[in-house]
Amino acid sequence: MTLKEKTKILGKDDIDRALSRIAHEIVEKVKDVGGIAVIGIKNRGAYIGRRLASKIENITGSKVPFGALDITLYRDDLTEVSAQPVVHATEIDFDIETKKIILVDDVLYTGRTIRCALDALIDLGRPAQIQLAVLVDRGHRELPIRADYVGKNVPTSLKEVVEVKLAETEGKDEVVLCELG
């Protein structure tokens, strides 16, 4: 299965603006940022989450706890992903009990990744609330999950893939719409 790049949806500046807007929306909605923590889903959601936490800190002047969540063992398609899936460490060095968690991922699609992340988070404790922030929402939900904060809604067909490239992983920031070929 090959991917053919169709169109660039977001460039570096667009991604930065989307994350700035989401950060402002979070500050406005949550009010007391002292009670929040940002947790990104590994891998790209963690990089986006770190950026988001930094933007919230810049707006409010308050330190925002940040963590990275690995959901590998919670996946319902684990055997389809790889014969030997790579499990990464969950890096959350704070108590999530009573916190308002902003869960962050790069692309919201079927909702299955978010369901896995919710299961993993609940195994770590009982947060006061969990809100979801995503860079791109492409639709096609299979579960009743929606994002509280969205950088960009991108209607897609089932033959398309949204590919997020970040400086931390690919050396550049962009979101492209690709076609399965």
GIQUI-V992202 format. One record per pair of residues at least 6 apart in sequence whose C-alpha atoms are under 7 Angstrom apart, sorted by the first residue. I is the first residue (numbers start at 1). J is the second residue. Records with the same first field share a line. If there is no record, write none. Layout:
I = J, J
This chain:
1 = 180, 181
2 = 180, 181
3 = 178, 179, 180, 181
4 = 178, 179, 180, 181
5 = 176, 177, 178, 179
6 = 177, 178, 179
7 = 176, 177
8 = 175, 176, 177
9 = 175, 176, 177
10 = 174, 175, 176
11 = 173, 174, 175
12 = 173, 174
18 = 151
19 = 52, 151
20 = 55
22 = 149, 151
23 = 52, 55, 56
27 = 33
35 = 99, 100
36 = 64, 99, 100, 101
37 = 64, 65, 66, 99, 100, 101, 102
38 = 49, 53, 65, 66, 67, 101, 102, 103
39 = 46, 49, 66, 67, 68, 69, 101, 102, 103, 104
40 = 46, 49, 67, 68, 69, 103, 104, 105
41 = 68, 69, 70, 104, 105
42 = 68, 69, 70
44 = 105, 106
45 = 104, 105, 106
46 = 68
48 = 106
49 = 104
50 = 66
53 = 64, 66
57 = 63, 64
67 = 91, 92
68 = 90, 91, 92
69 = 90, 91
70 = 88, 89, 90
71 = 116, 117, 120
72 = 87
74 = 116, 120
75 = 116
96 = 125, 126, 127
97 = 125, 126, 127, 128
98 = 126, 127, 128
99 = 127, 128, 129
100 = 127, 128, 129, 130
101 = 127, 129, 130, 131
102 = 130, 131, 132, 133
103 = 130, 131, 132, 133
104 = 132, 133, 134
105 = 133, 134, 135
106 = 134, 135, 136
107 = 134, 135, 136, 137
108 = 134, 136, 137, 138
109 = 137, 138, 139, 140, 141
110 = 140, 141, 142, 143
111 = 141, 142, 143, 145
112 = 143
131 = 148
132 = 147, 148, 149
133 = 147, 148, 149, 150
134 = 147, 149, 150, 151
135 = 150, 151, 152
136 = 150, 151, 152, 153, 154
137 = 150, 152, 153, 154
138 = 153, 154, 155, 156
139 = 155
159 = 179, 180
160 = 177, 178, 179, 180
161 = 177, 178, 179
162 = 175, 176, 177, 178
163 = 175, 176, 177
164 = 174, 175, 176
165 = 172, 173, 174, 175
166 = 172, 173, 174
167 = 173
